[in-house]
Amino acid sequence: MSKGAAAIDGAIDEASQVAKHVQLREILRRHAKEKCEPGGPFPSERELTQRFGLARMTVRQAIDSLVSEEVLERIVGLGTFVSQQKLDLQVKLTSYSEEMQRRGMVPDARVLTFEQIGAAPFVARELQLDEGQPVIRFRRLLLADGDPMSVDENFIPAQRVPGILDDPPPSSLYNVLSERYGLVIEWGEDTIEATAAQPSIARLLNVDIGAPLLKIQRHAYASKTMVDFSVSYYRADRYKLWVPLQRPGVRSPRSYNVKRF
């Protein structure tokens, strides 16, 4: 029996009316949350069978339940691991720093690019500009507790933000747009899709090349004027998408906005 399995506290109560796989599930849940590091290895079904003296099928039921709850995760060819916390990727107008602090995490950002360039064909089309027209490119790596979480790249028509490069890169882009230029972001449109990490993005996010990512392209507007186009890549192993739904014509009891960076 491995040291990992032997270190699990708890025992199966043979006289209990609670099913054995449910008892085991709760023992393993407590161990995973209190004793294990996120992303760390978890004892195998064989080791747990030996540790608790249960049938392999009973152990598998308990593990399957914890995998479905995202407490544990299976990686083919490698084994079972403790899941890392997945953050709800909520589409709402709060700053990244505020959101991470609310979750008890320490936010940080590393500026990768803050410059004026000519709009490439793709950017020009998205911002409804002529190709080559000056735009501000602001690219950052966002972190939480020192771990890379996403790569964000914003493009803003340079004519709307004169002098922005005279100052250091802003900690909150939308605050600068609002307070200095009077461009209050009121609404936006997101396109969300799954993608695979290209080498440059994989290196920044510390994931394998080809790892799954969430890609979000955003058009952000002040009144009817588009002032920002952005492309963001989120680690799929650290985020899950959360989208509120309601029937047309029914007023929501909660307020949902556009996420702000």
Secondary structure as GFF3:
##gff-version 3
##sequence-region A 1 261
A	DSSP	alpha_helix	3	6	.	.	.	ID=ss1
A	DSSP	alpha_helix	20	35	.	.	.	ID=ss2
A	DSSP	alpha_helix	45	52	.	.	.	ID=ss3
A	DSSP	alpha_helix	56	68	.	.	.	ID=ss4
A	DSSP	beta_strand	72	75	.	.	.	ID=ss5
A	DSSP	beta_strand	79	82	.	.	.	ID=ss6
A	DSSP	beta_strand	87	90	.	.	.	ID=ss7
A	DSSP	alpha_helix	96	102	.	.	.	ID=ss8
A	DSSP	beta_strand	107	118	.	.	.	ID=ss9
A	DSSP	alpha_helix	121	127	.	.	.	ID=ss10
A	DSSP	beta_strand	134	144	.	.	.	ID=ss11
A	DSSP	beta_strand	147	157	.	.	.	ID=ss12
A	DSSP	three_ten_helix	158	160	.	.	.	ID=ss13
A	DSSP	three_ten_helix	164	166	.	.	.	ID=ss14
A	DSSP	alpha_helix	173	181	.	.	.	ID=ss15
A	DSSP	beta_strand	187	196	.	.	.	ID=ss16
A	DSSP	alpha_helix	199	205	.	.	.	ID=ss17
A	DSSP	beta_strand	212	222	.	.	.	ID=ss18
A	DSSP	beta_strand	225	235	.	.	.	ID=ss19
A	DSSP	beta_strand	239	242	.	.	.	ID=ss20
###
